[in-house]
Amino acid sequence: MLTQIKGLHHVTSMARDAAENNDFFTHTLGLRRVKKTVNFDAPDVYHLYYGDEQGTPGSVMTYFPFPNIARGRQGTGEVGTTAFSVPAGSLGWWEKHLAGKSVQGLERLEKFGEQRLFFRGPDGDGFTLVEAADDARPAWIGGGVPDEAAIHGFHSVAMRLQDVGATAELLKFMGYEQTDQSGNMRRFAVPGGNGAGIVDIETLPMVNFARQGAGSVHHVAFAVENRAKQLEVRRALMDTGYQVTPVIDRDYFWAIYFRTPGGVLFEVATNEPGFDRDEDRAHLGEALKLPSQHAHLRPYLEKHLAPLGA
């Protein structure tokens, strides 16, 4: 069993409109845009990162906004819901705030004894705010959300799978333990994690596989401290039979990827070097940052990429 993985690092999804996406996460949810860059494989498409003040692993939601992309079809083999941690007693504020912003799908829920507020993002993305009384991670309050309600980072992700067995075994191998079960939902958590250490799995054997598009999670990334720990994880996964990519430099972290038995794409990402490697922390996410291999495209990209707004 692995001990290097400490919880979630980031969640990457797809969107249709960059400015709408930026407005939703920075103004509606009050997160900080910590990086404005481009997709490594499609440099004419933004890669936007939102999180806490410094983009701490376990707080960062990232997006590829592909103009005119079709909306995804929900189903199995995907992360269906991304959950954020908020202070106890704050859901009333959030419900009023989100309703005032015309956010769709608002629904109060209780799962595993936790008070939750479900809602949908601009592209139909599934999100939940979970009240967590003991989350000591600092919140970013520069986005206009008061401290007593502000998001502290991820709480969890929930995957929808046709069969839970092989993915449950993978999570256990990655250091997670099953901590609870309610109906067709099983909860896994990594002991001593980074505050974003929960993965829920909902088993839906009769539901068709999802089709990715706007509003779909592209991949979910798990955090390791550094490249040495990442290489240990990579070797162990390959020894177990997983097809794992070589280590890829993503400028702000190093990444490896592999496909899970249930169909979800997993990444293992390093906490180093962080989002302040090329920007002062006070100005994260303000300037367009380009990977070195795309630096020659700057004149074109600065004209081609749509303005995001403040």
N, C-alpha and C positions, 0 to 999 in steps of 0.2 A: 504493500500500500504506500502511495506517495504521501509525503508530508510537506512538499514545497508549495503547494497551491493554497492561497490564503483567502480565496473568495473571488468575486467578480472583479474584473478590471474595467471593461467597458462593454457596451451593447451598441452594435452598429445596425442601423435600419436604412430603409430607402424612402424617399419622398418625391413629390412631383414638383414642388415650387420652393426654391431656396429662400426667398424673402419671407414667405408664409411660414416656413419651418423655423427660420431664425426668430421671427416675431413670437411664435408660440412658445418656444423654449426660453427665450430671454425675457419677454414681457408677461406672458401668461403664467408660466411656471416659475419665473424669476431666477433661472439658472444663469450662469455666466458663460458667454461664448469665450472659450479658452484657446481656440485655434481656428483660423480660417485658412484652409489650404485646399489642395485638389486631390482627386482620386489618382492613385499611382498608375492605374491601368487605363484611365480615361481622363486625362488632364483637363479636358474642357468641362468637367463636372466638379463642383465643389466637394470637399470633404470638410464638414463642419462638426466641431466638438463643443459640447456644452457640459458644464459641471460645477464644482465648487470653485472657490477663489483661485486655486492653483491647478485644477484638474487632477485631483487626487485619485489614484486608482480605486475603483469602487464607487465613483460618483459620475463617471463620464458617459453621456449619451452621445453617439455620433451618427451622422447622416450623410448619405450620398443622395443629393437631390437631382434626379434625372428629369429634365424637362419632358413633359408629355408621356411619361411612363404610365402604363395602365395600373389601375389599383389592383393590389394583390387579392387573392381568394383565400380566405381563412380555411384552415383544416388541420390535419395532423402533420407531424414531421417538422414542426416549427416552434419557436418561442412565441406564445400567444399573448402574454401579458408581461410587461416590465413594471416592477413595483418600486416606488420611492418611499423612503422613510421620512415621516414628518412627526413633529412633537405630539404627545398625547393631548387630546382635547382640541386639536386644530382643525378637524374635519368640517366642523360647522363653518369656519371661516372659508375654507377651501370650496365648500359646496356653493356658498354665496358668490365667491369670487369667480369660480369657473362658470356658473350660470350667467353672471354678468358679462362674461366674455363669449357667451353663446356656445360654449363647449358642449359637445353632444355626448349622449350615452351615460349621463350621470346616474350612479346607482350606489346606494349605501349597502354594504355587505359585511358579513362577519365570517372569517375563516380561521381555523386553528386558534380561536379565541381572540383574534385581532380585529379591530375596527378598521374598515376599509372604505375608500371611495373610488369606485371605478369610473373611468371616463375614456373618451376616444380622442385621439389626436386629429390633426387636419386631414390625414389620409386614411382615417379609420383605425389607426394604431390603437392597441389595447394597453391602457395604463391603469395603475392603481396607486393611490396614496395610502400608506399603512401607518397607523399611529404606533409609535415605538417610544415608550417612556424612558428607556435606558440607552438611547443612542447619543453618545457623547461626542460624535464627530461634529466639527464646526460647520455651520451653514453659511452659505453666501447670501448676504442680505442687500447686496448692491443692486439687485434686480427689482426692488420695490416690494418684495414680500416681507412682512414683518418677521422679526426674529422668532416670535412665538408660533409661527406657522411655517417657516422656511424649510425647504428640503435639505436633508442632511446627507444625501447620497442614495445609492440603491438600497433597497431592502431585499429584493429577490428577483428572480425571473421564474415564470411558469411555462413549462413546455407542454404541448399537446402531442401525445404519441399514440399510435395504434397498439403498441405493446411496450410495457415498461421494463421488462426483464433485463435485456442486454444493456440498456442505458443505465439502469439502476446499478448493475454490476460495474459499469465503467465509472460512475460517480463514486462508488465505494473505493474503487482502485485509486481514484484521484484524491482520496482522503476524506470524502464526505461520509456522513453517517445518516441512516434513516432515523428521524426523530419523532415523526408523527404520521398518522394516516387518518383521512376522513373521506369515507365513500371511495370514489375513484381517484382521489388525490393523495399522493404520497409526498412527504416533505423530507428533504435532505439538507444537512448543514455541515459545514466544515468547522471543527473545533478550533477555538483561538484564532479566528479569522480577522479580516480587516473591517468588519462591520457590515459587509455585503456578502455574507456567506451562505445564503439560502437558495436552494433550487427546488421548486415544486414541479411534480410531474402529474399531469392529468391523463388518465388512460381512456381513450375513445376508440375502441376496436372497430367500430362500424363507420367511422368518419373518414372521408376521402383525404388524400394528401393535399396540402396547401399548394397554391401557386404563388410564387413570389412576385411582388410588384410594389407599388407605392403603399406604405403602411406596413410592410413586412419587415421582420427582423432578418437581416442578412447573416449575421453571426453573433455569437456571444463569446466574450473573451474572459479568461480567468487569469488571475494575477500571481506572478512569482516575483521574488525580490530582485533577481539579477540574471544575467546571461548564464552564469554557471548553473544556477538552479534550473533554468529553462532547459539546458542541455541534458541535465539529469532526467527531467520529465520526458523529453523527447526520446531518449534512449529507452526508458522504461515503457513508453507507449509502443515504440517500434518492436521491442522485445515481446510485447503482448500481442502483436499482430496488426497494429494500426498503421495505416499509410499516412505518414506525417511529412509535411513539407520541410524543406531546408529552412534554416533560420533566415528571416527576411527583415531587413532594416526598414522600419516605418518612421524613421527620423525621431520620433518622440518615445518610441519603445521598440523592442525587437519582438518578432512574432513568429509563431509556428501555427499551422492549421491542420485539422483532420476532421473527417466526417464521422459522426456518431452512428451507432446502429439504428437509432430512430430517425435519422435523416437530418438532424440539426448540425450545422457547421460550428465546431468549437475552435477557438483560438486560445493559445497560452501566450500571454504578453508580459514583458518585464516592466517593473516599476521605474526602471531607469531608461533614458536620462531625464524624462519629464518634459512638460510643455514649455518650461522656461529656458530651454537650451538655446533658443534663438530669439527670444523676446524677453524684455524685462517683465517681471511678474505684474507690475502695475498696468501694463499695456497688453496683456495677453488677448489674443483674438482680434486685434485691431487691424493689423497689416496682413496683406495677402502673402503667405509663405509658400514657397514652391520647393518641392524636392529637387535636388541638384540636377537630376537628369531632365527636368522640365524647365530649368531656369531660363533657357533660351526662348521659351514660349511666352515670357512675361508680357511683352508688348501686345501680343494677340490676346492673351487671357484677360488682361486688364480691360480690354475693350469688349471681349466676348461674354465674360461672366456677368450675370445680372447683379445690380446693386442689392445689398442685403438690407440697408437701412441701419439705424442705430442699434 
